[in-house]
Amino acid sequence: MTLNVVFMGTPEFAVPSLAEIIASGHNVVRVYTQPPRRAGRGKHLTKSPVHQFAKVMGLPVETPESFRKSKIIDGLESLNADVACVVAYGQILPQRALDAPTYGCLNLHGSLLPRWRGAAPVQRAIMAGDTQTGVQIMQMAKGLDTGDILLSEATDIRASDTAETLSQRLSQLGAQIWPRALGAIEREALTSTPQTGEPTYAHKIDKAEARIDWSRPAQELDCHIRGLSPFPGAWTEYDETRVKILMCENISERGNKPGDYHPGTLLRREEQVEVCCGAGGETLLRLLRVQPAGKAAMSAQDFMRGYKHDAIIGFD
């Protein structure tokens, strides 16, 4: 049978899931997304990526400020939907909304639960140095990402992954498992497994976390920088200019020992730009891509060509 589906999502991460659900032949009866927000230099009201895609596909869209208003839930219940598919919607749904569709609300989450429940699972997984993550579809329940698991797909976190590249990969991986979940509902064969293990929480990224502490080891900073790239971007100061570090590489394990330098000491060696890290400056991080305030992203070499300092200089 063809299912009547409600879709709830907001960012670019959610668009492939909506596209895959449409392509699998199900009837999307309503799309809920966050209201237009002001964005860009002109601060113009901008529709969410899901909103824009849904309108192109001719789907009805609603943008409630809050799902706690009775009239909004009344509207959801009137749709008589079989299931709601939720992907990074950005609002907490009350129990009455969770119960409105026949099979409830299913949520696509970007981690292997119960690890990294919460708002920033992709960033936190990289920042913590995890080597594996994945996507899971769970049955939504009261509580933060506490529901039973319905489907899972795992993927390795690569040494070159940033929050952006890993998010893109998880977005596509998650989109591909929606047809399996909805097909299982059609066959009345959907099974669930309770979460097991000690939960960890992916708290929202705080701006204060973005400033780089060069006294931390290079391995930790490599994960920290990649987990915050490109947004909000881990940053440091150089010549009184704020500089985001967008991509780097831990080269300490290659036998590259910087010597007895203070943390944050910047070295130019064979056209490479490297920074001494750790309490005693004993580990080394190679900078690959940076973005000075007010300028476009560029290679670290191009950035340093604009300065005539000696080979050994310091980041604040």
C-alpha positions as a printed Julia matrix, in Angstrom:
316×3 Matrix{Float64}:
  0.0    0.0    0.0
  1.01   3.62  -0.42
  1.5    5.38   2.89
  0.26   8.85   3.72
  3.37  10.52   5.12
  3.94  13.75   7.02
  7.5   15.05   6.71
  9.12  17.31   9.31
 12.55  18.77   8.64
 14.42  22.01   8.14
 18.11  22.08   7.06
 19.91  20.83   3.96
 20.65  17.61   5.88
 16.94  16.7    5.65
 16.39  17.34   1.94
 17.72  13.99   0.61
 15.39  12.15   3.01
 12.35  14.01   1.69
 13.47  13.37  -1.89
 13.92   9.63  -1.22
 10.51   9.32   0.43
  8.87  10.99  -2.57
 10.83   8.8   -4.99
  9.75   5.64  -3.15
  6.15   6.38  -4.17
  4.6    7.42  -0.88
  2.09  10.25  -0.61
  3.56  13.2    1.32
  0.42  14.92   2.59
  2.12  17.78   4.46
  5.6   19.18   5.11
  6.35  20.98   8.36
  9.46  23.12   8.59
 10.82  26.05  10.57
  9.54  29.5    9.6
 11.64  31.69   7.28
 14.57  33.29   9.09
 16.66  36.33   8.29
 19.97  35.34   6.74
 22.82  36.69   4.64
 24.34  40.13   4.56
 21.03  41.74   3.66
 19.22  39.84   6.46
 16.45  38.9    4.07
 13.77  36.43   5.16
 14.88  33.08   3.75
 12.89  29.86   3.54
 14.55  26.73   4.91
 16.14  24.28   2.43
 13.31  21.8    3.09
 10.71  24.54   2.48
 12.32  25.48  -0.83
 12.54  21.88  -2.01
  8.96  21.07  -0.95
  7.59  24.04  -2.9
  9.49  22.94  -6.01
  7.9   19.51  -5.62
  4.43  21.06  -5.2
  3.94  19.86  -1.63
  1.83  21.73   0.95
  4.03  23.37   3.59
  3.32  24.68   7.08
  5.78  26.7    9.19
  4.44  26.89  12.75
  6.51  28.81  15.29
  5.54  26.26  17.93
  4.08  22.77  17.81
  2.63  23.2   21.28
 -0.4   25.13  20.05
 -3.55  23.03  19.99
 -4.65  24.28  16.58
 -1.37  23.1   15.04
 -1.81  19.61  16.47
 -5.48  19.66  15.44
 -4.28  20.23  11.88
 -1.8   17.35  12.12
 -4.46  14.99  13.44
 -6.87  15.98  10.65
 -4.41  14.67   8.05
 -4.99  11.05   9.18
 -1.4   10.27   8.28
  0.03   6.78   8.56
  3.41   8.01   9.8
  5.48  11.15  10.33
  9.12  11.14   9.18
 11.23  13.62  11.16
 14.73  14.76  10.17
 16.4   17.66  12.02
 13.12  19.5   12.39
 14.31  21.74  15.21
 11.28  21.58  17.49
 10.35  19.29  20.36
  7.07  17.53  19.63
  4.56  17.08  22.48
  3.12  13.64  23.14
 -0.16  14.44  21.4
  1.74  15.2   18.2
  3.84  12.02  18.53
  0.62  10.01  18.79
 -1.22  11.69  15.88
 -0.08   9.44  12.97
 -1.19   5.8   13.04
  2.4    4.52  13.39
  3.62   7.53  15.32
  6.66   9.67  14.49
  9.95   8.21  13.27
 13.14  10.23  13.62
 16.4    9.98  11.67
 19.32  10.69  14.02
 22.95  11.23  13.03
 24.71   8.94  15.51
 24.62   5.4   16.9
 22.4    5.84  19.92
 22.59   6.1   22.85
 25.93   7.75  22.0
 25.49  11.42  21.17
 21.88  12.11  21.93
 21.04  15.74  21.34
 21.63  18.69  19.06
 25.15  18.27  17.65
 25.92  14.55  17.2
 28.04  14.94  14.06
 30.27  17.65  15.51
 30.65  15.93  18.89
 31.59  12.57  17.36
 34.5   14.13  15.45
 35.55  16.36  18.35
 35.67  13.34  20.68
 37.9   11.4   18.3
 35.31   8.69  17.55
 36.28   6.36  14.71
 32.75   5.24  13.83
 29.28   6.76  13.74
 26.14   6.23  11.7
 22.46   6.98  11.25
 19.48   5.42  12.95
 15.73   5.63  12.52
 14.04   5.48  15.9
 10.49   5.54  17.19
 10.11   8.94  18.81
  9.17   8.9   22.48
  9.1   11.29  25.39
 12.66  12.29  26.25
 15.67  13.4   24.24
 16.45  10.77  21.58
 15.4    7.94  23.89
 13.15   5.94  21.56
 13.59   2.36  20.34
 15.83   1.78  17.32
 14.19   0.58  14.1
 17.02   0.67  11.53
 20.74   1.47  11.62
 23.61   2.06   9.2
 27.18   2.61  10.39
 30.06   4.42   8.71
 33.69   5.08   9.61
 34.8    8.59  10.51
 37.73   9.35   8.23
 40.85  11.2    9.35
 40.0   13.87   6.76
 36.35  14.28   7.76
 35.01  17.65   8.83
 31.57  18.27  10.29
 30.5   19.29   6.78
 31.76  16.21   4.9
 30.54  13.76   7.53
 27.15  15.45   7.7
 26.79  15.2    3.92
 27.63  11.5    3.99
 25.24  10.78   6.85
 22.51  12.76   5.11
 22.73  10.49   2.05
 23.1    7.33   4.13
 20.04   8.24   6.18
 17.96   9.04   3.12
 18.63   5.56   1.75
 17.14   3.73   4.73
 13.77   5.52   4.74
 12.3    3.29   2.0
 13.25   0.22   4.06
 11.52   1.62   7.14
  8.38   2.62   5.28
  8.35  -0.69   3.4
  8.43  -2.54   6.73
  5.42  -0.5    7.88
  3.56  -1.47   4.7
  4.27  -5.15   5.43
  3.5   -4.68   9.14
  6.99  -6.04   9.78
  8.63  -3.1   11.54
 10.53  -4.3   14.62
 12.19  -2.23  17.32
 15.14  -2.65  19.67
 15.57  -0.7   22.93
 18.7    1.39  23.23
 21.45  -0.18  25.34
 24.59   1.25  26.88
 25.58   4.44  28.63
 24.22   7.54  26.88
 26.35  10.54  26.01
 24.98  13.94  25.1
 25.83  16.08  22.09
 25.24  19.47  23.63
 24.82  22.45  21.34
 28.15  24.0   20.34
 29.03  26.95  22.55
 30.85  29.88  20.95
 33.44  29.79  23.73
 34.52  26.32  22.57
 35.63  27.65  19.21
 38.77  29.43  20.42
 41.78  27.14  20.01
 43.85  26.28  23.07
 47.29  25.43  21.65
 48.34  23.8   24.94
 46.18  20.81  24.02
 47.89  17.93  22.13
 47.85  18.05  18.32
 45.68  14.92  18.1
 42.95  16.51  20.2
 43.14  19.81  18.32
 42.96  18.04  14.96
 39.62  16.49  16.02
 38.43  19.74  17.61
 39.15  21.83  14.51
 37.61  19.37  12.04
 34.53  18.96  14.24
 33.88  22.71  14.11
 34.56  23.13  10.38
 33.19  25.06   8.6
 30.76  26.4   11.23
 31.27  28.01  13.63
 34.92  27.43  12.83
 37.71  26.96  15.39
 39.73  30.16  15.56
 42.89  31.77  16.81
 44.47  35.21  16.5
 47.43  36.21  14.38
 48.75  39.76  14.11
 45.56  40.98  15.83
 43.44  39.25  13.16
 40.99  36.48  13.96
 41.73  33.47  11.78
 39.53  30.38  11.46
 41.37  27.1   10.98
 39.19  25.05   8.65
 41.41  22.06   7.9
 44.54  20.66   9.48
 46.55  17.47   9.89
 48.2   15.91  12.92
 51.74  15.06  11.81
 53.25  14.25  15.21
 53.27  10.5   14.57
 55.47  10.86  11.49
 58.53  11.54  13.56
 58.15  15.29  13.2
 59.22  16.67  16.56
 59.16  20.45  16.67
 61.69  20.91  19.45
 61.46  23.01  22.58
 58.91  25.64  21.57
 55.98  27.19  23.4
 52.43  26.08  22.51
 51.15  28.14  19.58
 54.59  28.67  18.05
 54.15  28.74  14.29
 56.85  27.27  12.05
 57.39  27.64   8.33
 59.18  24.54   7.09
 59.59  23.54   3.45
 56.6   25.64   2.38
 54.42  24.06   5.07
 52.75  25.94   7.92
 52.92  24.07  11.23
 52.02  24.88  14.83
 53.54  23.48  18.01
 50.87  22.08  20.35
 50.72  20.53  23.79
 51.78  21.82  27.18
 55.43  21.75  26.12
 54.94  22.32  22.41
 55.88  18.68  21.85
 53.31  17.8   19.15
 52.8   19.29  15.73
 49.75  20.3   13.7
 49.98  21.2   10.02
 47.55  23.9    8.88
 45.97  23.25   5.49
 43.09  25.67   5.06
 42.31  28.9    6.92
 39.95  31.86   6.72
 41.01  35.29   7.99
 38.2   37.53   9.24
 36.43  39.27   6.37
 38.12  37.18   3.68
 37.5   34.01   1.73
 38.96  30.68   2.76
 42.47  30.0    1.43
 45.39  27.65   1.84
 47.59  28.21   4.87
 50.54  28.84   2.54
 48.68  31.6    0.69
 47.74  33.21   3.99
 51.31  33.23   5.27
 52.68  34.69   2.04
 51.1   37.97   3.07
 53.41  38.22   6.08
 57.15  38.85   6.28
 57.81  37.61   9.8
 60.7   35.33  10.65
 60.2   31.59  10.43
 59.26  31.23  14.09
 56.24  33.26  15.15
 53.36  32.81  17.53
 49.59  32.35  17.55
 47.73  33.89  20.45
